[in-house]
Structures are given as structure tokens and as C-alpha cells.
Amino acid sequence: MILKPTSPAHGGASIARDDEGRVWLVNYALPGEVVEAEPRGKQGGVAVAATTRVIEPSPNRVEPRCPYFGACGGCQWQHASYPQQLELKRQVVEEAWARVGLRLPPDTPVLGMDDPWRYRIRGEFEAVPTGEGWRFGFHRLRSHAVLPIATCDIHDLRIEKALPAFAQAAGELHLTNLQNLLLTIEPNGKGLLCRLRHKGKEPVWPRDEFARRVGELLPDQVLLDDAMTLEFWDMSFRVRSDTFVQTNYQQMLVLYQAALDMLAVGEEDHVLDLYAGIGTISVAVARACAGVTAIEENPRAVQLGHLNARINSAKVEYLTGKVETVLRQVRMGRHQAAILDPPRAGCEPAALAELLRLGPERLVYVSCEPSTHARDLIGLVRGGYRVRRAAIVDMFPQTYHIETVALLERGAG
């Protein structure tokens, strides 16, 4: 089957139509190319195909750097030059906004990386037994099957080098029923935070002996099993494996700076931080305002949030619970601004309704999913806000994932 993709789709494929007008999502093809593709089922009711041969390549096509690209499901855009990746991501965001009737501000920057490799400080690797012992890897594209890997160029090199050590220690100690391994590396330190999961109920296993053996195999790292330190902008935070942390440390700083510039708080402002996590944004905002009210549902994140506020002497008050529930307790007129960074599913309608009731002058909405971001933004616009600025931050080069931040002002003309 010969197809000519015309535009990118969120998810890493390109959109094409066949001779009968049927829409296809074509993996590993770029807009403007002519490719030979093989049908691979459906996704969300849309036919999916995989490129088997490039007949007319795009001038933006490059040779993928990773030997597993095309088999591993982790990256989707390694065959596109990095400037092209940024342009495709802008088009995806523009299309998501246009579908709900919004226009992405024409001056919206796409903030990429000087070096779009080796950026991940956290990685989750599936465990797979092989004839040579345990290996770690990733799921294949649209599959539950695990592809063992020896290298991954989007992870910090120290994480990549740690994988064989964990596999060797697991083999030497005859560990069984392993499920996955979560590793987080301190960007500016030697700490390596790890969590090894087993399938089903965790068995009794030689945890201390395992940690000692891994430590022997990784003499340049300090193996941690509880928490690690994350430092930026003269602030220090404690991070655990079971709490969220941005995986791209370099671009986290770019994202936070863009959000804080938009928020533009004053010394007398009180700010809401919704979906606050362990308080990285809360503490950063609190340095420039009268105080922050942080709302977070995860009790472990709240516990760390309290600790991080104390470590940094920050004026942060935590309220625990679902955002849509806790906001009902917040008094109108107390907060002049709000910042929110919800999970991929976006905000519950009740949370948006409570935000509209409180009516802070400025909202900064950070999102990792263009479709739910656009959906929530139009809801806020219909409630009296106007989108004033936006930025696209490439937190995940080589993949389809996109981070977007938008500034909304109440009653702005």
C-alpha cells in the first residue's frame, strides 16, 4: 500500500488518506513523504499502518540514532531532524487548540534543547528473563511484549550503565518474578534511587545483599532506596520513587521559568498551586510572593511537600485531597493567581467550576496532553478568561510527548 502522509498526529504517527479516502495513521513516516506501508490494525477506530519502505523521503528525514528504533515503543520521532520534531509538535498543539475553537498565539515559542539526548533522569524498565539471565527493557510499540535493551540514548548515561549491574546482581542472587525496575539519578550528585518490583505479592528476598552487590558493581554511585536530593535555583528538594518528578531536569528549569514569568507574582500576592506534588513549583513561587496554598491528593507527596517547604523556609500551606473537593474550602478573594499542572487527563469539570468561582486574576496552566489542555482552556475562556500567552516546551525529545504552558487573565479584553 502506497501512502503520502500530510500532517502529524499526536502520538507520533503521520496522517494519510488512501485512494478510497480512508484515513490512516502511519508510523515512522513524515509529512510530505511517499511511503510503502503495511496495515497494523486499528487504534481508536482509525486504521494504523507501519512504514516498510520510504519511496520519496522528506528532506527532514535523518538516520535514527538508536539501534532499537522501530521495534521499541519508547521513541516515535528519531527519524525526523530535531528542528522538524519541534515544528511537528507545534502543529500538533495548533491542531488541538483549533479543534476547540482556540488560536495558539502566533508568538508562541517552541523551547527545545541544544542537545536533545541523554536527558532523562528517571526511567522505568521492564524485567525479562533470558537464557543469559535477567535483562531490562521496554515494551514494543503497541505491545505488551518486552524488548531487552543494552543502550538508550535518551536516558542519563549513568542509568544506562546501571542496568547491567542490577541484572547481574539479580542473577547472582537467583531473584525470581521480577516485574520492573525504576531508577532515578541525582542530576548534581552521586545518588541513584531505585525501586525493584516483583510480580504479585512481594516475596521475602535478600534486599540488603542485593543492594550491597549492586553497590560493588557501581562504585561511582550511591545506591538509595528511600529518597534522593534534587537541587535547582539554590533550592533543595527530597524526591521519592513513588512521587512524581519531571524526568528532564534541564527542560524542567525551562518549563518552570516560563511558568513563573507568566505568573508574574508580586510580594503581596497569594497563589494557589493545584496538583502541587512534592512542592517544587510551590516553593519556587513562594520565594517571590506572600504565600502559596498547595493542593495535592497523594499523601506521600504531601508529606514530602511539607518537608521541602521546611528545607527551603518557604511560605507554603498544604491542603490534602482532590483539587475539586479542596477548592470548595478556599475563600473567594484570597488568591490573586493560580498555577495548575494536572495529570494527563486534565482537570475534572468540578475543579474548573471551582476555579471560575474563585476567579483569580491570573491562571497559568501547565499540561502534558494537548487535547485535554485545549479542552480545559476553552472551558476557562467560556467562563470569562482570555488566553494571553503560551509556550511549548520540548520535555521529551525523540518522542511525541509535548509540554505546553498557557497564561490566562480574567476579564482581559
N, C-alpha and C positions, 0 to 999 in steps of 0.2 A: 504494500500500500504506500503510495506516494502522497506526502502531505507538505504543506507550506504554512508553518505557524506565522501568525500575525502579531500576537501580543502575549505578554507574560500573564500567568495565572498565579494567584497566591497559593503557594505550596510547592513551587519550584518547576512546574511544568510550563509549557507554552500552549497557547490555544490555536487550533487549526480547524478548518472545515474540509470534509472530503467532497468528492464530486456530487454527492447527493445532498449536500448541505448539512450533514450531521456534524455536530461539534465533537472534537477530540481534545483530550489533554495529552500532550506529547512530552514525555520525559526525555531529557538530555538533548533537546533541540532548542535553538534560539530563534526569536522572531526574525523573519526575513530569509531563513534558510529553506532549502528544499531537502527533505529527508525521506528515506525509506523507513517505515515504522511497522512494528508488529503489535497487533491488538493484545492487551493485557487485562481484559475485564472491564469493570466499571468502578467508579469512585463517586459516591454521592449522586448516582443516577447518570453520570456522564461517562462516556466511553474513554478508556485510557489506552495509550499506546506507548511503546518504548522505541526509541530510535535505534535502528540496526545498521544504518549506513547514511552518511551525510553526502548528499549528491552535490548541493551547492552550499558551501559553508559561509557563514557570516564572517565579515572582517573582524568581528569581535570575539570569534572563537579562539580559544587557546588550548594547549595540551594540559589536561588535568594533572596536578602535581602528585596526587595520591594514587598509589597502585590499586587501591580498593574502590576507587570512584566508579560508580555504575553498578557495583554489587552491594556496597554498604549503603544503608539508608540515611546516614548522618548528614551528608552534604548533597546539595542539589545543583549548585551553580559553578562548580570548579571548571567547567568547560567554557565559561564566559570570562572575559577580561574583567579586572576589578572595576574599572570605570563603568563598564557595561552592567555589572551587577548592581552598582549604585543607581544607574538610570532605570533598570528594570524594577528596582524596589520603589523608586519614586512613582513609576507608572502604576504599580500595584496600589499604592496608597491613594493616588489621584482617582483611580477607578473605584476604590472602596468608598471614598467620600462622595464621588459623583453619583453613585447608586442611591444615596440617601438625600441627594439634593444639596450637598455642600461642595464648596470650591476650595481646594487646597490653596492657601495664599501663594501667589506667584513667586515671592521672595523666600520661600521655604528652603532652607539649606538641607543638603544630604551630607551628614558628617561622617565621613569614612575614616579609615585607618591608613597611616603611612605604610605599615607593614601588616597586611591582613592575614597573618598566620601566627600560630603558637600563642593565641590569645586567651584560651580557656584556662581558668584556674580551678575549675571543678569539672569532673567527668564521672559519669556512671557507666560501668562496663558490665556486660552480661558474662556470667561464667559458663564455660562449656568444657566438658571432659573430652579429651582426645587420646589417641593412642600413646602420646608422649606426655600425658599428664594434663593438668588444668591449663586452660587458656582463657583470655578475656577478650571480648569484642563487642560488636554492635549488631542490632537487628538488620537483616537485609531489607531492602526497600519494600514496603508494603507486605511484610512477612514477619512471622514470629521466629523464624529460623535465625540462629546466631552465626555471624561471620567472625571467626577469630582474626585478630589483627596484631601486627607487630609494630606498627607505627601509625600515628595520627597527627598530621601536621597542623591541626587547629588547636591541639592541647599544648599546654606548657610542657616543654621537653622533660622536665623533672617528673611529671605524671607519666609520660610515655615510658621513661626509663624505670619507673617503679613497677610497672605491670609484670615484667618477668620475675621480679623479686617476690611479689605476692603469689604468683603462680608456683614458683619453686618451693616456697615455704608451705603452701597448701599441699603440694605433692609429697614433700618430705614428711609431713605430719599426718598424711593419709586422711585429709579432710574430705567429707562427702556431702552431697546435697547442697552444694554452693549455688546461690542464685545470682547475686551481683555484687559488685564492689564499687563503692562511692569514694572518690578521692578528691580532696580539696587542698590546694597548696597555698601557703602564705606567700603573697606576691613579694614581700620585702623581708622574708625571714626563711628559716630552715624547717619550719613546721609542716608536716604532712598529715592532714586529718583524714582518717579512714573509717569506713564502716563496711563490714563484710556481712552480707545477709545470706541466710540459708533458706532453702525451700521448706515450707511448712513451719512447724514449731522449732525454734532454735534449739539444737541439741547441746549437750554438755561437750565442750571442746576446749583444747588447751590454748585458751586465749593468750595468756601471758607468754607461753612458749612460742606461740606464733608471732607475737609482737617482737619478742627478742630476736627470733630468726630473721624477720624482715629487717629489723634494725641492723643486724650484722651485714645483710646484703645491700643495705642502703646507708652506708656510714656517713654520707654527707647530709642526710635528712634526719629530722627528729620526728619519730612516729608519735602521733597524737590520737587519742580515741575519745576525747570529750569535747574539747573546744580549741580553737586557734585564734590568733590575733590578726585583724585586718586594719591597716593603718592608711589614712589619706588625709590631706589638708590639716596636718597637725592634730588629728583626732585618732582615737583608738577604739576598736570595737571587738567584742568577743563574738565568735561565729561557731555554730554547731552544725553537724552534718544534717540534723533534722530540722534546720531552719533555712529559709531562703537567703541566698546571696547572689548578686549579679556575677555571672561566670566570666565576663570580660572586664577585667579590672581597669584596663586603660580606657575603654569606652564608657565604663561606669562613671568615671570622672567627667567625661564629656557630656554624658546624659544629665548628671546631677547639676553641672554648671549651667547647661541650657535651661533646666527647670528652675533653678534658683534665679537666673537672670530674668526669666519671665515672671516669676512670683514677685520679685522686687519688693520685699517686705521692708517696713520701717521699724524703728526701735520701739514704737508703741503698739505695733500690730500683734494680734493674737491669731495663730494659724492652726487650722485643722490639718492633720496628716492622716488620711484614710488608707487602710490596708498597710499599716506602718511597719510591719515586720519587726526586725530587731532594732529599728530606730536610726538607721544610717542617715536617711533624709531628715528625720525629725531633729536629730542633734545638729546637723549642718544648718538647718533653717533656724533653730533656736539661738544660734550664735549671733543672729542679726535682728532678732525681734524680742518682744516682751515675753513670749512663751508659746509652747506648742502643745496642743491636745492630740495625742496619738491614739488611734483606734485600731485594734488588732484582735483577731479571733483566736489565733494559735497561742495557747498558754505558754509553750516553751519560748516562742518568740517574744511574748510579753515579758517573761522572766529575764531574758537577755536584754530586752529593751530597757527595763529598769536599771539593770547593771550598766549598760552602755551610757545611759544618761548620767549615772553617778560617776563613772570613769571620766567622763568629759565635762562634769559640772554643768550639765545642760538643763535648762528650764523646760523639761518635758514631763507632762502628766499623761499616764496611760489609762485608757478605758478599755476593758476587755469584753469582747463579744462581736457578733456580726455587725457590720457597719450600719446596715439598715435598721437594726434594733437599737444600737447605742446612740445613733444620731437623734433619736426621739427624746433623749435625755438632755440634749445640748440646748442651751438657751439662745434664742434669737438675739442677734446684735452683738454677741460677744466676740465673734471671729471676723476679721476683715478679709481673710484669704484662706484658701484651702488647696491642698495638693493631694492627689489621689493616684495610686498606682495599683489597680486591681489585678487579679489573675486574668488569664487568657479569656475567660468567659465574660469579662466586663462586669459592670455594676448591675445589681438587682434593680428592677424598676422602683422598688420602695426606697432604695438608697438614693437614687436620683431625685425622687419626690422629696425626701428629707433635705437634700442639698438645696433644692429650689425653695423649700420653706425657709431655710436659714438664710439663704441669699447673700453669701459673702461677696464682696466686691469683685474679687479675682479668683479664678479657678485655674489651676494647672493640672492637666490630665495627662498622665503618662500611661502608655499602653504598649503591649507586645503583640496585639492582634488587630490589624487594620479594620476588619469588618465590625467587631464589637466596639472598637473605638468610634468609628463613624456612627454606628447606631446610637451610642450614648451621647455623642456630641450633638446630634440633631435633636435629641430629646432635651438637652440643656438649652439649645438655641430656641426651641419652641417654648421653653419656659422663661425666656427673657434675656438669655446671654448671647453674646456675639463672639465668634472666633476672631481673635486679633493677630495671633502669631502661631507658627508651627515650626517644628524641626523634625527631621528624620535622622535617627542615629543608628548607624550600622553596628549593632552589638554583636552580630553573628555572621561575619564574612564567610563566603562559600556556601551559605545555607539560605533558605528562603525567609528566615525569620527577620522581622522588622520591629524596631522600637520607634514609636512616634510620641512626641510631646506637643501639646496644644495649650495656648493661653486663651481663656475666655473671660470677658468682662461683662458685668451685669449692666444692662440698660445702655450699653455703648451704642452710639449712632453710627 
